[in-house]
Amino acid sequence: MLEVLILGGGISGLTVAHASGLVSRPGACELWECSGRLGGTIGTDRVDGYSVDWGPNGFLDREPLTLRLVDEIGLRDRLEPSNPKSEERFIVKNGRLHPVPFSPAKILSTGLLSPLEKARLFFEPFITARRDDSEESVFDFAARRIGRGAAETFVDPMVSGVYGGLARELSLPSCFPVMREMEIKYGGLVKALIARQLERRRLQKSSATPLKKSGGPAGPGGHLTSFKTGADVLVQRLGAILEPLIKLNRNVVSMRRGEDA
């Protein structure tokens, strides 16, 4: 009988197995993956000297636990920060490539929104904050705060890029808790952005080192970082460390709760 069984060899299953120290208990603990490879949506193709990631192409360095994992498995020297030019984002709409507008002036001139959608976006500070704790999707929150048009144009692609999922099906408190906290604390996103910018300036004046970019209405903060030759380097290293536990091509037919569980 196994004492611990982890289902799924994606990044979640691999990191749970590593953090739990299960590799020291082969035979009593196993990790099952239904396919013939590890990594889930993480994968990298290498063609003619280029690395092309399938899904996630990196992580934000704002999370200390991620960097601690990198150090624990000996990949610090393989880290590769993204080029600053990659901070400029683009959205394709109606067959054209548009820069994402990150300032009021650029919002006014962007071709991504109609005049009515722009007016609705600037009306955000006057929208009453929702104070109850009921569940709300990322899309519903954005549509309520900035309008449906802006939510479809900006939030749908952002959420797809971060989570590979649909904004209409993902929970706001689970995926972007900071957004919900900003509405509760400040009453809206614009009000929160102004207040946090003032606070950041105050902290910067009293700090000897530059502050890292924090999250906000434009998206999560931190610097995009990956690994030299591709994001699957992380999966390969974890797979090598956890090799005694891993069983590929293992399908789970059914699960049921036991009387003592």
N, C-alpha and C positions, 0 to 999 in steps of 0.2 A: 504493500500500500504506500502510495506517495503521501508525504506530509504536505507538500506545496506543489501546486500545478498552475503555471502561468499560461494563459491562452492568448496567443498572438505574438508574433515575432517582429512587430513594428517597433518604433522608437520607444513607445510607452512600455511595452512588455520587456524590452531589453534593459531599459533604465531601472525599472522596478526590480528585475532580477539582480542587477548590479548593486543597487543601493541596499538591497536586503542581504547581500553577502551570501546568496544561495549557492554560489559556485563551490563553496567549501563543503557542501553537503550533496555530492553527486549520489544518485541512487534514491535519495529521499525527496529530491526536488527536480522538476523538469519544466522546460518551456516548450510548448507545442506550437508549431506554425503549420497552417494547412497547405501552404504552397511550398515550392522547392527553394525559396530564397527568403532571406531576412530583409527587414527594412520597411515593409509596407509601401507607403507612397514615396519613400525616399529611395532614389536610385540615380545613377549617373551613367550616361553614355560618353565614351571617349572616342572621338573620331578626328583623324588628321591633326592631332595635337590639341584639340579643343575638348573641353569638358562641358557637357550639357546635362543639367539636373532635370529629372522628370517632374518633380513636385517642389518640395521645399528646397530653396537654394541657400539656406543659411539660418542664422538666428540673431536675435538682438542681444547685444552684450550687456544690457541693463540688469539681467538676472544673475546674481552671484552664484546660484546653484548650478547653472549651466557651465560657467567657467570652472567651477570646482570639479564637475564631472570631467571636463576636458583635461584638467590637471591630473586627476586620479588615474585616467587611462593613458596618460602620456602623450597627449596630442597638442600640447601648448605650442610646440614648434611648427605645427602644421596649420595653425590658424592663419587666415588671410582676410583682413578687413576689406570691405568693399571700397571701390573708388568713390571719392566724394561726388563725382559727376552722376553716380547712380541715385543720388538723393532726389534728383529731378524726376518726377513721375509723369506718365502720359496715359491718356485714356483714348481708346479708339471709339468713335461714334459717327455713324452715318458714313463710314468709309474714310474718315479723316482722323489724323493723330493730333490730339490736343494736349498741351501741357496742363497738369492739374493746377488750378489757381489756389495759391496759399495766402492771398492777401485780398482785402476788399477791392482794391483797384483792379486786380487781375480777374476777380469774380465778375466785375462789371463789364469787362471786355471779352470774357471767354465766350466761345461759341458752343459750349457744352450745355448751356441752359437758355431757355427762352426768357424774354423780359419778365413775364409773369412769375416764372420759377425763381428768377433772381430776386424779385421783389419779395417773394415768400421767404426766401433764405434770409434776407436782411430783417425780416419780421421776427426772427427767432427770439431775441431778448424779451419780447412782449408776450410770448407763449407761457401760460401758467404751468408751473412745475407740477408733476404728478408725485404725490407724497406717499401713496400706499406702496406696499411691498409685493403686489401681485406680479406674476410672471409676465414678461414682455420680450418679444423677439427683437433682435438688433434692428431689423428693417422697420418694425412698427415704431420703435423708439425714434429712429432717424426721421421717419415720415411725419411723426407727431411734432418733432422739434424743428426740422428744416424744410418740410414739405415732401410730397411723394416724388416729384420730379428730381429734386436734388438727391434724395435717398437712392433712387434707381441709378442715377448717374455716378454718384461718388461712393456710396456705401456698399452697393452690390459688388463692384469690382474689388474694393478694398478687402471686404470680408472673404471673398473668393481667393484673393491672393494670400491672405494670412492663414485662413483655416481650410481652404479648399472645399468650403461648404456654402450653403445658401443662407443669406442674411435673414430670410423669412422663417427659417427653421432653427436658427441658433439662438440660444438664450443670451440676452444682454448681460444679466448679472454674472453669468458664468464666463462669457467670452470677453466682455469689456466692462468689468465692474467699476473701473474709474469713471466711465461715462455716467453711470447711474449715480455714483457718489457726487459727481460734479453738479448734477441737476438738483439733488437733495440739499447739498451744502450751499450752493450759490444761486439756485433758481433757474439756471440755464447754461448753455454751453459758451455763449459769447461772454456772459458775465464771469463765468469760471475762467475763461481764457485770459481775460483782462486781469482778474485778481491774481492768477498764478504767474502771469508775466511780471506784475509788480513785485510779488513775493520773490520771484527768481532774481530780479534785479537787486533786491535788497540783500539776498543771500550771496550773490556774486560779488557785491561790494565788500562783504566781510570775509570772503574766501580767497585764499591765495592761489587756488587751482581752478581751472574752468569747470563748470558744472555740466554733467551729462544732460543731453536732451531728454526731457520728460515727456510722458504721453499727454495727449490732449485730443480735441475734436478732430485734428488732422490725422490722427492715428497714434499707435504706440510709440514710445520713445526708445532711445538706444541707437547704437550703430550696427548696421547689418554686417555680420561676420560669417565667414564660411571656412572651408578647409581647402588647402592647396590640392588641386586635381579633382575636387568635387565633394559634395556633401555626404556621399556614401562612405567616405573614409571613417566617419563616426560609427556607422553600422558595422563596417568590416572589423574595426578594433573591438567593439563590444561583442561581436560574434565570435572572435578569436578567444577572448577572455572567458566567455560563457560557453564555449564549445562542449564541455562535458554535460551540460544541462539540455542542450538543444536537440529537439527531434523535429525534423522537417517532414512535410507531407503527412501530417497527423491531423485528421479531421475529427471534430467533435460532433457526434451524432445527436446527443441530447444531454440535458442537465436537469437535475432535480434537487430540491432542498431536503437534506436529511433531518431526522427527528431531533438530532442534537445540534443543528446549525441554525 
